[in-house]
Amino acid sequence: MFYRNKLFLILFLVPLFSFTTFHKFYVSVTEMEYSPQKKDLQIISRIFVDDFEKVLQQRYDKSIELGKDQPNEMTDGYIEKYFDKKFHIEIDGKPVKVNFIGKRYDTDLIICYFEVKDLEAFKKISVTNLVLTDLFDEQKNLVHVKNKGENKSLLLVKDNPEGTLSY
């Protein structure tokens, strides 16, 4: 009986636990939607707080603690500065200004809000998203764009950070 129990542990439980090692995923999700009534592009980007905090600490200020009670002006300024360098949009071949509106926290995510104002209907959008790729080689940035009632997506990575969608 003891031999069978030991055999059971070796054959079934040990392999089970050997495959449960923690693996970290590096991913952000950005959703964009064009509003023809408002003539703007509304953008929401979701990023894991701990990963984003690491990159802001490394780039700007080691004392940054996202999700904590601290002055919004400080962290908002760093977030805006970082996105200005890492996230770009072209509409029909012309670069546009992406404006940071604000942020909120949801459990382990930071949700950042942006907009592009005074935007006429477009046929083509190009997105460059290098968010967190400077810190994590495995980073994947999903971008979903809704325009003219049609949803399209891009998967952007460090070696291929730019994509174009046509409508």
C-alpha positions in Angstrom: 0.0 0.0 0.0 2.8 2.4 0.9 4.5 1.7 -2.4 1.3 2.5 -4.4 0.9 5.8 -2.5 4.5 6.8 -3.2 4.1 5.8 -6.8 1.0 7.9 -7.1 2.8 10.9 -5.7 5.7 10.5 -8.1 3.6 9.8 -11.2 0.8 12.3 -10.8 1.5 15.0 -8.3 5.2 15.8 -9.0 4.6 16.5 -12.7 1.5 18.6 -11.8 3.5 20.9 -9.5 6.4 21.1 -11.9 4.2 22.8 -14.5 2.7 25.4 -12.2 5.8 27.6 -12.1 4.9 31.3 -12.3 5.2 32.8 -15.7 4.8 36.6 -16.1 3.0 37.9 -19.1 3.8 41.4 -20.4 0.8 42.8 -22.2 -1.1 46.1 -22.6 -4.5 46.6 -24.3 -5.4 49.9 -26.0 -8.8 50.5 -27.3 -9.6 53.4 -29.7 -13.0 54.5 -31.0 -13.7 57.3 -33.5 -16.7 59.4 -32.7 -18.0 61.2 -35.9 -20.4 63.3 -33.8 -17.6 64.7 -31.5 -15.0 64.5 -34.2 -12.5 62.8 -31.8 -10.7 59.6 -31.2 -11.2 58.3 -27.7 -8.4 56.1 -26.4 -8.2 53.9 -23.3 -5.0 52.0 -22.5 -4.8 49.3 -19.8 -1.4 48.4 -18.4 -0.4 46.3 -15.4 0.4 48.7 -12.6 3.6 47.0 -11.4 5.1 46.9 -14.8 4.3 50.5 -15.6 5.5 51.6 -12.2 8.9 49.9 -12.8 9.4 51.7 -16.1 8.5 55.1 -14.7 10.8 54.5 -11.7 13.6 53.5 -14.0 13.1 56.4 -16.5 12.1 59.3 -14.2 11.8 58.9 -10.4 12.6 56.0 -8.2 10.1 57.1 -5.6 7.1 56.8 -7.9 4.4 54.6 -6.4 1.4 54.1 -8.7 -1.9 53.5 -7.1 -0.9 55.2 -3.9 -2.1 58.5 -2.5 0.3 61.1 -3.9 -0.1 64.3 -5.9 -1.7 63.5 -9.3 0.4 66.2 -11.0 3.6 64.4 -10.4 2.6 60.9 -11.7 0.3 62.4 -14.4 3.3 64.4 -15.8 5.5 61.3 -16.0 2.7 59.2 -17.6 2.1 61.9 -20.2 5.9 62.3 -20.9 6.3 58.5 -21.2 3.4 58.1 -23.6 4.5 61.1 -25.7 7.8 59.2 -26.4 6.3 55.7 -26.8 2.9 56.0 -28.4 2.2 57.7 -31.7 -0.7 57.9 -34.2 -0.9 59.0 -37.8 -4.3 59.6 -39.5 -4.3 59.3 -43.3 -0.5 59.7 -43.2 -0.3 62.8 -40.9 0.8 62.7 -37.3 -1.8 63.8 -34.7 -1.4 65.1 -31.1 -2.5 62.5 -28.5 -3.7 64.3 -25.4 -3.5 62.7 -22.0 -6.8 63.2 -20.1 -6.3 61.2 -16.9 -6.0 57.8 -15.2 -7.7 55.5 -12.7 -6.8 52.3 -11.1 -8.6 49.0 -11.2 -7.1 46.3 -9.0 -3.7 45.6 -10.7 -4.3 47.8 -13.7 -3.7 51.4 -14.5 -6.2 52.7 -17.0 -5.1 55.7 -18.9 -7.4 58.0 -21.0 -6.4 59.9 -24.1 -8.0 61.7 -27.0 -7.3 63.2 -30.3 -9.5 66.2 -30.9 -10.9 67.9 -34.1 -10.5 64.8 -36.2 -12.3 64.4 -39.5 -13.4 60.9 -40.6 -10.4 58.9 -41.8 -9.6 55.9 -44.0 -6.3 54.9 -42.5 -4.7 54.9 -39.1 -1.1 54.0 -38.2 -0.2 53.3 -34.6 3.2 53.0 -33.0 3.1 51.5 -29.6 6.5 51.0 -27.8 4.9 51.1 -24.3 7.0 48.9 -21.9 9.1 47.4 -24.8 12.1 49.3 -23.5 12.0 47.4 -20.2 10.4 44.1 -21.2 11.5 42.3 -24.4 8.5 40.0 -24.2 6.0 43.0 -24.1 3.0 42.7 -26.4 0.7 45.7 -27.1 -2.7 44.9 -28.4 -4.5 47.8 -30.2 -8.2 47.6 -31.0 -9.6 50.4 -33.3 -13.3 51.0 -33.9 -14.1 53.2 -36.9 -17.1 53.4 -39.1 -18.7 50.6 -37.1 -15.9 48.2 -37.9 -13.5 46.7 -35.3 -9.9 45.9 -36.3 -6.8 45.0 -34.2 -3.1 45.1 -34.2 -0.5 43.1 -32.2 2.6 45.3 -31.7 5.9 44.0 -30.3 9.4 45.4 -29.8 10.6 44.2 -33.2 7.4 45.3 -35.0 6.0 48.3 -33.0 4.0 49.9 -35.8 0.9 48.8 -37.7 -1.6 50.3 -40.1 -5.3 49.7 -40.4 -7.5 50.7 -43.4 -11.2 51.3 -43.4 
